[in-house]
Amino acid sequence: MVSWGYLFASVMKKWTAIISSIAAGFLFAGCGSGEKAAATSDAVDPNVIAFPLDICLVGDKKLGSMGKPHTFVHDGREIKFCCEGCDDEFKANTAKYIKKFDDAVAAKKAAEDKPAD
């Protein structure tokens, strides 16, 4: 004879696992937008210095690894962060990050100006 309690519990466990998997799929589907940021960019405004790095100026994370990069212009420089969460750190230590930006621009220019062997 079939124990209906055991059969019901077995079916419910399977359905719970299936529904949980589907819910997790929907939940995590939005985590990666699939968009990847360009390593560097050409600023649209000729008076703005293009962002020279392929990593976040503050967090040193690959741009695009956390979704679309947070981009804005500060004192004629295009600044990019991996996320908006880096805003507070940038505001607290602006001079440090502007120096990092300027050093990266200088290094990129030196590499471009280096004669080919």
Biopython code that builds the backbone (N, CA, C, O; Angstrom):
import numpy as np
from Bio.PDB.StructureBuilder import StructureBuilder

atoms = [
    (1, "MET", "N", (0.840, -1.175, 0.000)),
    (1, "MET", "CA", (0.000, 0.000, 0.000)),
    (1, "MET", "C", (0.888, 1.243, 0.000)),
    (1, "MET", "O", (1.930, 1.270, 0.656)),
    (2, "VAL", "N", (0.480, 2.246, -0.722)),
    (2, "VAL", "CA", (1.232, 3.488, -0.876)),
    (2, "VAL", "C", (0.948, 4.400, 0.303)),
    (2, "VAL", "O", (-0.202, 4.607, 0.691)),
    (3, "SER", "N", (2.005, 4.933, 0.856)),
    (3, "SER", "CA", (1.855, 5.906, 1.927)),
    (3, "SER", "C", (1.687, 7.274, 1.280)),
    (3, "SER", "O", (2.632, 7.825, 0.717)),
    (4, "TRP", "N", (0.485, 7.813, 1.364)),
    (4, "TRP", "CA", (0.198, 9.087, 0.700)),
    (4, "TRP", "C", (1.012, 10.232, 1.289)),
    (4, "TRP", "O", (1.378, 11.160, 0.568)),
    (5, "GLY", "N", (1.296, 10.184, 2.558)),
    (5, "GLY", "CA", (2.110, 11.225, 3.192)),
    (5, "GLY", "C", (3.521, 11.253, 2.614)),
    (5, "GLY", "O", (4.063, 12.324, 2.341)),
    (6, "TYR", "N", (4.121, 10.063, 2.425)),
    (6, "TYR", "CA", (5.467, 9.972, 1.862)),
    (6, "TYR", "C", (5.464, 10.441, 0.413)),
    (6, "TYR", "O", (6.353, 11.187, 0.003)),
    (7, "LEU", "N", (4.484, 10.016, -0.358)),
    (7, "LEU", "CA", (4.381, 10.392, -1.767)),
    (7, "LEU", "C", (4.207, 11.903, -1.904)),
    (7, "LEU", "O", (4.858, 12.531, -2.738)),
    (8, "PHE", "N", (3.336, 12.481, -1.093)),
    (8, "PHE", "CA", (3.093, 13.927, -1.131)),
    (8, "PHE", "C", (4.368, 14.692, -0.782)),
    (8, "PHE", "O", (4.702, 15.665, -1.458)),
    (9, "ALA", "N", (5.082, 14.271, 0.256)),
    (9, "ALA", "CA", (6.318, 14.945, 0.674)),
    (9, "ALA", "C", (7.377, 14.856, -0.417)),
    (9, "ALA", "O", (8.100, 15.823, -0.653)),
    (10, "SER", "N", (7.478, 13.727, -1.077)),
    (10, "SER", "CA", (8.453, 13.535, -2.143)),
    (10, "SER", "C", (8.171, 14.464, -3.324)),
    (10, "SER", "O", (9.085, 15.087, -3.864)),
    (11, "VAL", "N", (6.916, 14.549, -3.714)),
    (11, "VAL", "CA", (6.520, 15.423, -4.827)),
    (11, "VAL", "C", (6.753, 16.883, -4.457)),
    (11, "VAL", "O", (7.231, 17.660, -5.283)),
    (12, "MET", "N", (6.426, 17.259, -3.242)),
    (12, "MET", "CA", (6.604, 18.650, -2.809)),
    (12, "MET", "C", (8.081, 19.041, -2.787)),
    (12, "MET", "O", (8.414, 20.175, -3.130)),
    (13, "LYS", "N", (8.969, 18.135, -2.394)),
    (13, "LYS", "CA", (10.401, 18.432, -2.390)),
    (13, "LYS", "C", (10.893, 18.700, -3.809)),
    (13, "LYS", "O", (11.680, 19.619, -4.037)),
    (14, "LYS", "N", (10.426, 17.896, -4.758)),
    (14, "LYS", "CA", (10.843, 18.083, -6.152)),
    (14, "LYS", "C", (10.349, 19.418, -6.690)),
    (14, "LYS", "O", (11.104, 20.148, -7.332)),
    (15, "TRP", "N", (9.086, 19.739, -6.431)),
    (15, "TRP", "CA", (8.531, 21.005, -6.917)),
    (15, "TRP", "C", (9.197, 22.199, -6.243)),
    (15, "TRP", "O", (9.406, 23.231, -6.881)),
    (16, "THR", "N", (9.527, 22.073, -4.980)),
    (16, "THR", "CA", (10.219, 23.157, -4.277)),
    (16, "THR", "C", (11.583, 23.403, -4.915)),
    (16, "THR", "O", (11.982, 24.553, -5.099)),
    (17, "ALA", "N", (12.295, 22.341, -5.252)),
    (17, "ALA", "CA", (13.605, 22.480, -5.890)),
    (17, "ALA", "C", (13.472, 23.127, -7.268)),
    (17, "ALA", "O", (14.276, 23.988, -7.626)),
    (18, "ILE", "N", (12.475, 22.725, -8.035)),
    (18, "ILE", "CA", (12.264, 23.281, -9.374)),
    (18, "ILE", "C", (11.910, 24.761, -9.293)),
    (18, "ILE", "O", (12.483, 25.578, -10.014)),
    (19, "ILE", "N", (10.985, 25.102, -8.435)),
    (19, "ILE", "CA", (10.550, 26.502, -8.304)),
    (19, "ILE", "C", (11.692, 27.369, -7.778)),
    (19, "ILE", "O", (11.861, 28.505, -8.222)),
    (20, "SER", "N", (12.470, 26.847, -6.844)),
    (20, "SER", "CA", (13.617, 27.602, -6.317)),
    (20, "SER", "C", (14.646, 27.864, -7.409)),
    (20, "SER", "O", (15.216, 28.953, -7.479)),
    (21, "SER", "N", (14.884, 26.877, -8.256)),
    (21, "SER", "CA", (15.842, 27.043, -9.355)),
    (21, "SER", "C", (15.368, 28.092, -10.345)),
    (21, "SER", "O", (16.161, 28.912, -10.809)),
    (22, "ILE", "N", (14.098, 28.074, -10.668)),
    (22, "ILE", "CA", (13.538, 29.062, -11.593)),
    (22, "ILE", "C", (13.629, 30.457, -10.992)),
    (22, "ILE", "O", (14.010, 31.407, -11.677)),
    (23, "ALA", "N", (13.283, 30.585, -9.723)),
    (23, "ALA", "CA", (13.349, 31.889, -9.055)),
    (23, "ALA", "C", (14.787, 32.409, -9.027)),
    (23, "ALA", "O", (15.022, 33.595, -9.260)),
    (24, "ALA", "N", (15.738, 31.538, -8.745)),
    (24, "ALA", "CA", (17.149, 31.950, -8.724)),
    (24, "ALA", "C", (17.596, 32.397, -10.111)),
    (24, "ALA", "O", (18.360, 33.352, -10.245)),
    (25, "GLY", "N", (17.121, 31.710, -11.135)),
    (25, "GLY", "CA", (17.458, 32.101, -12.505)),
    (25, "GLY", "C", (16.983, 33.501, -12.826)),
    (25, "GLY", "O", (17.727, 34.289, -13.409)),
    (26, "PHE", "N", (15.760, 33.820, -12.457)),
    (26, "PHE", "CA", (15.236, 35.167, -12.688)),
    (26, "PHE", "C", (15.968, 36.199, -11.843)),
    (26, "PHE", "O", (16.256, 37.301, -12.308)),
    (27, "LEU", "N", (16.263, 35.842, -10.616)),
    (27, "LEU", "CA", (16.928, 36.765, -9.701)),
    (27, "LEU", "C", (18.319, 37.138, -10.198)),
    (27, "LEU", "O", (18.685, 38.313, -10.186)),
    (28, "PHE", "N", (19.093, 36.158, -10.631)),
    (28, "PHE", "CA", (20.472, 36.414, -11.027)),
    (28, "PHE", "C", (20.635, 36.746, -12.502)),
    (28, "PHE", "O", (21.736, 37.088, -12.934)),
    (29, "ALA", "N", (19.585, 36.655, -13.269)),
    (29, "ALA", "CA", (19.683, 36.986, -14.690)),
    (29, "ALA", "C", (20.028, 38.447, -14.893)),
    (29, "ALA", "O", (20.691, 38.782, -15.874)),
    (30, "GLY", "N", (19.606, 39.323, -14.007)),
    (30, "GLY", "CA", (19.879, 40.746, -14.151)),
    (30, "GLY", "C", (21.242, 41.168, -13.651)),
    (30, "GLY", "O", (21.618, 42.326, -13.836)),
    (31, "CYS", "N", (22.000, 40.283, -13.026)),
    (31, "CYS", "CA", (23.304, 40.667, -12.473)),
    (31, "CYS", "C", (24.313, 41.007, -13.549)),
    (31, "CYS", "O", (25.074, 41.961, -13.388)),
    (32, "GLY", "N", (24.345, 40.285, -14.606)),
    (32, "GLY", "CA", (25.280, 40.572, -15.694)),
    (32, "GLY", "C", (24.510, 41.038, -16.897)),
    (32, "GLY", "O", (23.758, 40.269, -17.496)),
    (33, "SER", "N", (24.689, 42.298, -17.259)),
    (33, "SER", "CA", (23.929, 42.834, -18.377)),
    (33, "SER", "C", (24.485, 42.370, -19.708)),
    (33, "SER", "O", (23.836, 42.530, -20.741)),
    (34, "GLY", "N", (25.678, 41.797, -19.696)),
    (34, "GLY", "CA", (26.275, 41.355, -20.935)),
    (34, "GLY", "C", (27.005, 42.471, -21.660)),
    (34, "GLY", "O", (27.717, 42.216, -22.632)),
    (35, "GLU", "N", (26.839, 43.699, -21.202)),
    (35, "GLU", "CA", (27.524, 44.817, -21.830)),
    (35, "GLU", "C", (28.913, 44.924, -21.234)),
    (35, "GLU", "O", (29.086, 44.873, -20.017)),
    (36, "LYS", "N", (29.889, 45.072, -22.094)),
    (36, "LYS", "CA", (31.260, 45.261, -21.639)),
    (36, "LYS", "C", (31.705, 46.648, -22.068)),
    (36, "LYS", "O", (31.420, 47.089, -23.182)),
    (37, "ALA", "N", (32.398, 47.319, -21.185)),
    (37, "ALA", "CA", (32.879, 48.663, -21.481)),
    (37, "ALA", "C", (34.118, 48.585, -22.353)),
    (37, "ALA", "O", (34.891, 47.630, -22.275)),
    (38, "ALA", "N", (34.292, 49.588, -23.176)),
    (38, "ALA", "CA", (35.508, 49.681, -23.961)),
    (38, "ALA", "C", (36.674, 49.918, -23.011)),
    (38, "ALA", "O", (36.513, 50.544, -21.963)),
    (39, "ALA", "N", (37.839, 49.419, -23.378)),
    (39, "ALA", "CA", (39.008, 49.572, -22.516)),
    (39, "ALA", "C", (39.307, 51.043, -22.262)),
    (39, "ALA", "O", (39.537, 51.443, -21.120)),
    (40, "THR", "N", (39.306, 51.816, -23.276)),
    (40, "THR", "CA", (39.459, 53.262, -23.138)),
    (40, "THR", "C", (38.427, 53.892, -24.047)),
    (40, "THR", "O", (37.765, 53.201, -24.822)),
    (41, "SER", "N", (38.293, 55.184, -23.954)),
    (41, "SER", "CA", (37.285, 55.822, -24.782)),
    (41, "SER", "C", (37.831, 57.099, -25.378)),
    (41, "SER", "O", (38.816, 57.661, -24.899)),
    (42, "ASP", "N", (37.179, 57.540, -26.420)),
    (42, "ASP", "CA", (37.463, 58.840, -26.998)),
    (42, "ASP", "C", (36.361, 59.751, -26.517)),
    (42, "ASP", "O", (35.186, 59.518, -26.797)),
    (43, "ALA", "N", (36.734, 60.781, -25.799)),
    (43, "ALA", "CA", (35.740, 61.700, -25.257)),
    (43, "ALA", "C", (34.984, 62.352, -26.409)),
    (43, "ALA", "O", (35.573, 62.702, -27.432)),
    (44, "VAL", "N", (33.686, 62.512, -26.235)),
    (44, "VAL", "CA", (32.849, 63.122, -27.257)),
    (44, "VAL", "C", (33.194, 64.598, -27.405)),
    (44, "VAL", "O", (33.275, 65.108, -28.522)),
    (45, "ASP", "N", (33.395, 65.276, -26.303)),
    (45, "ASP", "CA", (33.744, 66.695, -26.299)),
    (45, "ASP", "C", (35.259, 66.822, -26.470)),
    (45, "ASP", "O", (36.009, 66.243, -25.685)),
    (46, "PRO", "N", (35.730, 67.570, -27.484)),
    (46, "PRO", "CA", (37.177, 67.686, -27.692)),
    (46, "PRO", "C", (37.897, 68.391, -26.543)),
    (46, "PRO", "O", (39.119, 68.288, -26.429)),
    (47, "ASN", "N", (37.166, 69.100, -25.699)),
    (47, "ASN", "CA", (37.766, 69.780, -24.552)),
    (47, "ASN", "C", (37.873, 68.880, -23.326)),
    (47, "ASN", "O", (38.369, 69.304, -22.283)),
    (48, "VAL", "N", (37.411, 67.642, -23.450)),
    (48, "VAL", "CA", (37.435, 66.692, -22.337)),
    (48, "VAL", "C", (38.499, 65.635, -22.625)),
    (48, "VAL", "O", (38.550, 65.068, -23.716)),
    (49, "ILE", "N", (39.342, 65.381, -21.633)),
    (49, "ILE", "CA", (40.383, 64.358, -21.769)),
    (49, "ILE", "C", (39.734, 62.991, -21.578)),
    (49, "ILE", "O", (39.095, 62.736, -20.557)),
    (50, "ALA", "N", (39.901, 62.115, -22.566)),
    (50, "ALA", "CA", (39.291, 60.782, -22.529)),
    (50, "ALA", "C", (39.875, 59.945, -21.396)),
    (50, "ALA", "O", (41.041, 60.096, -21.032)),
    (51, "PHE", "N", (39.056, 59.070, -20.853)),
    (51, "PHE", "CA", (39.488, 58.181, -19.772)),
    (51, "PHE", "C", (40.528, 57.208, -20.321)),
    (51, "PHE", "O", (40.250, 56.507, -21.295)),
    (52, "PRO", "N", (41.725, 57.146, -19.720)),
    (52, "PRO", "CA", (42.822, 56.372, -20.300)),
    (52, "PRO", "C", (42.948, 54.921, -19.829)),
    (52, "PRO", "O", (43.800, 54.186, -20.328)),
    (53, "LEU", "N", (42.127, 54.507, -18.895)),
    (53, "LEU", "CA", (42.287, 53.192, -18.278)),
    (53, "LEU", "C", (41.168, 52.238, -18.670)),
    (53, "LEU", "O", (40.130, 52.664, -19.177)),
    (54, "ASP", "N", (41.380, 50.942, -18.434)),
    (54, "ASP", "CA", (40.316, 49.955, -18.619)),
    (54, "ASP", "C", (39.833, 49.425, -17.272)),
    (54, "ASP", "O", (39.088, 48.448, -17.201)),
    (55, "ILE", "N", (40.278, 50.098, -16.198)),
    (55, "ILE", "CA", (39.864, 49.743, -14.842)),
    (55, "ILE", "C", (39.272, 50.962, -14.157)),
    (55, "ILE", "O", (39.488, 52.096, -14.587)),
    (56, "CYS", "N", (38.528, 50.722, -13.096)),
    (56, "CYS", "CA", (37.930, 51.790, -12.294)),
    (56, "CYS", "C", (39.033, 52.652, -11.688)),
    (56, "CYS", "O", (40.023, 52.128, -11.177)),
    (57, "LEU", "N", (38.868, 53.951, -11.743)),
    (57, "LEU", "CA", (39.853, 54.872, -11.193)),
    (57, "LEU", "C", (40.010, 54.685, -9.686)),
    (57, "LEU", "O", (41.104, 54.869, -9.153)),
    (58, "VAL", "N", (38.937, 54.324, -9.000)),
    (58, "VAL", "CA", (38.965, 54.173, -7.542)),
    (58, "VAL", "C", (39.149, 52.715, -7.131)),
    (58, "VAL", "O", (40.064, 52.397, -6.370)),
    (59, "GLY", "N", (38.298, 51.837, -7.623)),
    (59, "GLY", "CA", (38.273, 50.449, -7.158)),
    (59, "GLY", "C", (39.216, 49.505, -7.870)),
    (59, "GLY", "O", (39.374, 48.360, -7.446)),
    (60, "ASP", "N", (39.853, 49.958, -8.951)),
    (60, "ASP", "CA", (40.771, 49.129, -9.740)),
    (60, "ASP", "C", (40.122, 47.856, -10.274)),
    (60, "ASP", "O", (40.817, 46.883, -10.568)),
    (61, "LYS", "N", (38.804, 47.854, -10.401)),
    (61, "LYS", "CA", (38.095, 46.709, -10.977)),
    (61, "LYS", "C", (37.920, 46.947, -12.476)),
    (61, "LYS", "O", (37.823, 48.092, -12.918)),
    (62, "LYS", "N", (37.880, 45.880, -13.246)),
    (62, "LYS", "CA", (37.701, 45.965, -14.692)),
    (62, "LYS", "C", (36.383, 46.677, -14.988)),
    (62, "LYS", "O", (35.336, 46.305, -14.457)),
    (63, "LEU", "N", (36.441, 47.699, -15.834)),
    (63, "LEU", "CA", (35.215, 48.407, -16.200)),
    (63, "LEU", "C", (34.280, 47.453, -16.929)),
    (63, "LEU", "O", (34.709, 46.720, -17.820)),
    (64, "GLY", "N", (33.028, 47.459, -16.561)),
    (64, "GLY", "CA", (32.038, 46.563, -17.139)),
    (64, "GLY", "C", (31.843, 45.299, -16.329)),
    (64, "GLY", "O", (30.901, 44.546, -16.580)),
    (65, "SER", "N", (32.714, 45.049, -15.361)),
    (65, "SER", "CA", (32.592, 43.829, -14.560)),
    (65, "SER", "C", (31.425, 43.899, -13.580)),
    (65, "SER", "O", (30.969, 42.872, -13.077)),
    (66, "MET", "N", (30.945, 45.106, -13.312)),
    (66, "MET", "CA", (29.831, 45.277, -12.375)),
    (66, "MET", "C", (28.652, 45.958, -13.064)),
    (66, "MET", "O", (27.852, 46.638, -12.422)),
    (67, "GLY", "N", (28.557, 45.769, -14.360)),
    (67, "GLY", "CA", (27.510, 46.436, -15.125)),
    (67, "GLY", "C", (28.078, 47.647, -15.840)),
    (67, "GLY", "O", (29.292, 47.800, -15.973)),
    (68, "LYS", "N", (27.189, 48.493, -16.292)),
    (68, "LYS", "CA", (27.610, 49.677, -17.040)),
    (68, "LYS", "C", (28.399, 50.612, -16.121)),
    (68, "LYS", "O", (27.938, 50.928, -15.024)),
    (69, "PRO", "N", (29.596, 51.063, -16.559)),
    (69, "PRO", "CA", (30.398, 51.962, -15.719)),
    (69, "PRO", "C", (29.697, 53.294, -15.459)),
    (69, "PRO", "O", (28.937, 53.790, -16.291)),
    (70, "HIS", "N", (29.969, 53.853, -14.294)),
    (70, "HIS", "CA", (29.469, 55.182, -13.919)),
    (70, "HIS", "C", (30.454, 56.187, -14.512)),
    (70, "HIS", "O", (31.632, 56.182, -14.153)),
    (71, "THR", "N", (29.986, 57.049, -15.416)),
    (71, "THR", "CA", (30.843, 57.979, -16.141)),
    (71, "THR", "C", (30.372, 59.407, -15.937)),
    (71, "THR", "O", (29.173, 59.685, -15.963)),
    (72, "PHE", "N", (31.328, 60.317, -15.731)),
    (72, "PHE", "CA", (31.014, 61.738, -15.615)),
    (72, "PHE", "C", (32.267, 62.538, -15.951)),
    (72, "PHE", "O", (33.349, 61.969, -16.093)),
    (73, "VAL", "N", (32.123, 63.852, -16.077)),
    (73, "VAL", "CA", (33.252, 64.728, -16.377)),
    (73, "VAL", "C", (33.569, 65.550, -15.137)),
    (73, "VAL", "O", (32.679, 66.132, -14.517)),
    (74, "HIS", "N", (34.860, 65.591, -14.783)),
    (74, "HIS", "CA", (35.326, 66.375, -13.634)),
    (74, "HIS", "C", (36.526, 67.201, -14.093)),
    (74, "HIS", "O", (37.542, 66.642, -14.505)),
    (75, "ASP", "N", (36.415, 68.515, -14.026)),
    (75, "ASP", "CA", (37.502, 69.428, -14.411)),
    (75, "ASP", "C", (38.112, 69.067, -15.766)),
    (75, "ASP", "O", (39.334, 69.017, -15.905)),
    (76, "GLY", "N", (37.270, 68.820, -16.754)),
    (76, "GLY", "CA", (37.752, 68.538, -18.102)),
    (76, "GLY", "C", (38.303, 67.144, -18.301)),
    (76, "GLY", "O", (38.970, 66.882, -19.303)),
    (77, "ARG", "N", (38.041, 66.249, -17.374)),
    (77, "ARG", "CA", (38.499, 64.864, -17.467)),
    (77, "ARG", "C", (37.295, 63.928, -17.413)),
    (77, "ARG", "O", (36.415, 64.076, -16.565)),
    (78, "GLU", "N", (37.270, 62.968, -18.325)),
    (78, "GLU", "CA", (36.227, 61.943, -18.292)),
    (78, "GLU", "C", (36.623, 60.920, -17.227)),
    (78, "GLU", "O", (37.670, 60.283, -17.333)),
    (79, "ILE", "N", (35.793, 60.769, -16.213)),
    (79, "ILE", "CA", (36.071, 59.856, -15.105)),
    (79, "ILE", "C", (35.124, 58.666, -15.209)),
    (79, "ILE", "O", (33.936, 58.833, -15.482)),
    (80, "LYS", "N", (35.657, 57.464, -14.990)),
    (80, "LYS", "CA", (34.831, 56.250, -15.015)),
    (80, "LYS", "C", (35.086, 55.433, -13.758)),
    (80, "LYS", "O", (36.225, 55.231, -13.335)),
    (81, "PHE", "N", (33.980, 54.968, -13.174)),
    (81, "PHE", "CA", (34.025, 54.072, -12.019)),
    (81, "PHE", "C", (33.343, 52.767, -12.397)),
    (81, "PHE", "O", (32.527, 52.724, -13.318)),
    (82, "CYS", "N", (33.683, 51.705, -11.679)),
    (82, "CYS", "CA", (33.020, 50.417, -11.893)),
    (82, "CYS", "C", (31.565, 50.477, -11.440)),
    (82, "CYS", "O", (30.716, 49.741, -11.943)),
    (83, "CYS", "N", (31.285, 51.378, -10.470)),
    (83, "CYS", "CA", (29.926, 51.524, -9.950)),
    (83, "CYS", "C", (29.801, 52.885, -9.265)),
    (83, "CYS", "O", (30.806, 53.551, -9.014)),
    (84, "GLU", "N", (28.592, 53.288, -8.971)),
    (84, "GLU", "CA", (28.376, 54.576, -8.310)),
    (84, "GLU", "C", (28.895, 54.584, -6.877)),
    (84, "GLU", "O", (29.081, 55.651, -6.292)),
    (85, "GLY", "N", (29.127, 53.418, -6.314)),
    (85, "GLY", "CA", (29.622, 53.325, -4.949)),
    (85, "GLY", "C", (31.004, 53.942, -4.761)),
    (85, "GLY", "O", (31.389, 54.257, -3.635)),
    (86, "CYS", "N", (31.751, 54.119, -5.839)),
    (86, "CYS", "CA", (33.093, 54.709, -5.746)),
    (86, "CYS", "C", (33.054, 56.231, -5.655)),
    (86, "CYS", "O", (34.081, 56.865, -5.414)),
    (87, "ASP", "N", (31.876, 56.821, -5.847)),
    (87, "ASP", "CA", (31.717, 58.278, -5.802)),
    (87, "ASP", "C", (32.218, 58.888, -4.495)),
    (87, "ASP", "O", (32.971, 59.862, -4.520)),
    (88, "ASP", "N", (31.817, 58.336, -3.368)),
    (88, "ASP", "CA", (32.179, 58.903, -2.066)),
    (88, "ASP", "C", (33.691, 58.902, -1.854)),
    (88, "ASP", "O", (34.252, 59.881, -1.363)),
    (89, "GLU", "N", (34.345, 57.807, -2.223)),
    (89, "GLU", "CA", (35.807, 57.723, -2.075)),
    (89, "GLU", "C", (36.491, 58.749, -2.977)),
    (89, "GLU", "O", (37.465, 59.381, -2.570)),
    (90, "PHE", "N", (35.987, 58.914, -4.196)),
    (90, "PHE", "CA", (36.555, 59.907, -5.116)),
    (90, "PHE", "C", (36.411, 61.315, -4.542)),
    (90, "PHE", "O", (37.354, 62.106, -4.581)),
    (91, "LYS", "N", (35.240, 61.621, -4.015)),
    (91, "LYS", "CA", (35.003, 62.953, -3.442)),
    (91, "LYS", "C", (35.879, 63.200, -2.217)),
    (91, "LYS", "O", (36.319, 64.327, -1.988)),
    (92, "ALA", "N", (36.131, 62.167, -1.438)),
    (92, "ALA", "CA", (36.944, 62.309, -0.231)),
    (92, "ALA", "C", (38.432, 62.479, -0.551)),
    (92, "ALA", "O", (39.160, 63.109, 0.216)),
    (93, "ASN", "N", (38.883, 61.928, -1.667)),
    (93, "ASN", "CA", (40.305, 61.955, -2.032)),
    (93, "ASN", "C", (40.491, 62.353, -3.492)),
    (93, "ASN", "O", (41.229, 61.699, -4.229)),
    (94, "THR", "N", (39.828, 63.415, -3.905)),
    (94, "THR", "CA", (39.828, 63.817, -5.310)),
    (94, "THR", "C", (41.237, 64.032, -5.853)),
    (94, "THR", "O", (41.551, 63.547, -6.940)),
    (95, "ALA", "N", (42.087, 64.740, -5.130)),
    (95, "ALA", "CA", (43.439, 65.042, -5.624)),
    (95, "ALA", "C", (44.222, 63.759, -5.916)),
    (95, "ALA", "O", (44.945, 63.683, -6.910)),
    (96, "LYS", "N", (44.079, 62.766, -5.060)),
    (96, "LYS", "CA", (44.770, 61.484, -5.246)),
    (96, "LYS", "C", (44.349, 60.831, -6.565)),
    (96, "LYS", "O", (45.191, 60.347, -7.321)),
    (97, "TYR", "N", (43.040, 60.824, -6.834)),
    (97, "TYR", "CA", (42.545, 60.142, -8.026)),
    (97, "TYR", "C", (42.770, 60.960, -9.296)),
    (97, "TYR", "O", (42.929, 60.388, -10.374)),
    (98, "ILE", "N", (42.786, 62.280, -9.185)),
    (98, "ILE", "CA", (43.106, 63.111, -10.349)),
    (98, "ILE", "C", (44.572, 62.897, -10.729)),
    (98, "ILE", "O", (44.902, 62.846, -11.914)),
    (99, "LYS", "N", (45.451, 62.771, -9.734)),
    (99, "LYS", "CA", (46.865, 62.482, -10.016)),
    (99, "LYS", "C", (46.993, 61.119, -10.692)),
    (99, "LYS", "O", (47.761, 60.970, -11.642)),
    (100, "LYS", "N", (46.255, 60.138, -10.215)),
    (100, "LYS", "CA", (46.278, 58.803, -10.822)),
    (100, "LYS", "C", (45.816, 58.882, -12.274)),
    (100, "LYS", "O", (46.401, 58.244, -13.149)),
    (101, "PHE", "N", (44.768, 59.664, -12.531)),
    (101, "PHE", "CA", (44.252, 59.870, -13.888)),
    (101, "PHE", "C", (45.327, 60.515, -14.758)),
    (101, "PHE", "O", (45.633, 60.023, -15.844)),
    (102, "ASP", "N", (45.903, 61.625, -14.274)),
    (102, "ASP", "CA", (46.905, 62.359, -15.049)),
    (102, "ASP", "C", (48.140, 61.502, -15.325)),
    (102, "ASP", "O", (48.706, 61.572, -16.416)),
    (103, "ASP", "N", (48.560, 60.702, -14.359)),
    (103, "ASP", "CA", (49.696, 59.795, -14.561)),
    (103, "ASP", "C", (49.380, 58.758, -15.642)),
    (103, "ASP", "O", (50.243, 58.422, -16.453)),
    (104, "ALA", "N", (48.152, 58.256, -15.652)),
    (104, "ALA", "CA", (47.746, 57.275, -16.661)),
    (104, "ALA", "C", (47.703, 57.911, -18.048)),
    (104, "ALA", "O", (48.093, 57.279, -19.030)),
    (105, "VAL", "N", (47.235, 59.152, -18.136)),
    (105, "VAL", "CA", (47.215, 59.863, -19.423)),
    (105, "VAL", "C", (48.644, 60.038, -19.930)),
    (105, "VAL", "O", (48.924, 59.799, -21.104)),
    (106, "ALA", "N", (49.550, 60.456, -19.038)),
    (106, "ALA", "CA", (50.950, 60.659, -19.424)),
    (106, "ALA", "C", (51.591, 59.344, -19.873)),
    (106, "ALA", "O", (52.325, 59.322, -20.861)),
    (107, "ALA", "N", (51.323, 58.259, -19.165)),
    (107, "ALA", "CA", (51.881, 56.954, -19.522)),
    (107, "ALA", "C", (51.350, 56.486, -20.877)),
    (107, "ALA", "O", (52.096, 55.931, -21.683)),
    (108, "LYS", "N", (50.074, 56.709, -21.120)),
    (108, "LYS", "CA", (49.477, 56.311, -22.398)),
    (108, "LYS", "C", (50.084, 57.127, -23.534)),
    (108, "LYS", "O", (50.395, 56.582, -24.594)),
    (109, "LYS", "N", (50.252, 58.424, -23.318)),
    (109, "LYS", "CA", (50.837, 59.290, -24.346)),
    (109, "LYS", "C", (52.281, 58.886, -24.621)),
    (109, "LYS", "O", (52.701, 58.849, -25.777)),
    (110, "ALA", "N", (53.047, 58.582, -23.571)),
    (110, "ALA", "CA", (54.439, 58.160, -23.739)),
    (110, "ALA", "C", (54.519, 56.858, -24.535)),
    (110, "ALA", "O", (55.404, 56.694, -25.375)),
    (111, "ALA", "N", (53.599, 55.936, -24.271)),
    (111, "ALA", "CA", (53.581, 54.665, -24.996)),
    (111, "ALA", "C", (53.228, 54.880, -26.465)),
    (111, "ALA", "O", (53.774, 54.209, -27.342)),
    (112, "GLU", "N", (52.316, 55.814, -26.734)),
    (112, "GLU", "CA", (51.923, 56.101, -28.117)),
    (112, "GLU", "C", (53.039, 56.816, -28.871)),
    (112, "GLU", "O", (53.209, 56.605, -30.072)),
    (113, "ASP", "N", (53.805, 57.666, -28.173)),
    (113, "ASP", "CA", (54.866, 58.446, -28.804)),
    (113, "ASP", "C", (56.170, 57.670, -28.946)),
    (113, "ASP", "O", (57.079, 58.104, -29.654)),
    (114, "LYS", "N", (56.263, 56.529, -28.280)),
    (114, "LYS", "CA", (57.483, 55.722, -28.332)),
    (114, "LYS", "C", (57.667, 55.198, -29.754)),
    (114, "LYS", "O", (56.746, 54.619, -30.330)),
    (115, "PRO", "N", (58.866, 55.403, -30.323)),
    (115, "PRO", "CA", (59.089, 54.928, -31.696)),
    (115, "PRO", "C", (59.056, 53.400, -31.758)),
    (115, "PRO", "O", (59.483, 52.711, -30.832)),
    (116, "ALA", "N", (58.544, 52.902, -32.862)),
    (116, "ALA", "CA", (58.470, 51.454, -33.056)),
    (116, "ALA", "C", (59.864, 50.912, -33.325)),
    (116, "ALA", "O", (60.662, 51.552, -34.010)),
    (117, "ASP", "N", (60.156, 49.750, -32.793)),
    (117, "ASP", "CA", (61.488, 49.146, -32.991)),
    (117, "ASP", "C", (61.586, 48.489, -34.337)),
    (117, "ASP", "O", (62.629, 47.931, -34.677)),
]
sb = StructureBuilder()
sb.init_structure("model")
sb.init_model(0)
sb.init_chain("A")
sb.init_seg("    ")
for serial, (resi, resn, name, xyz) in enumerate(atoms, 1):
    if name == "N":
        sb.init_residue(resn, " ", resi, " ")
    sb.init_atom(name, np.array(xyz, "f"), 0.0, 1.0, " ", f" {name:<3s}", serial, name[0])
structure = sb.get_structure()
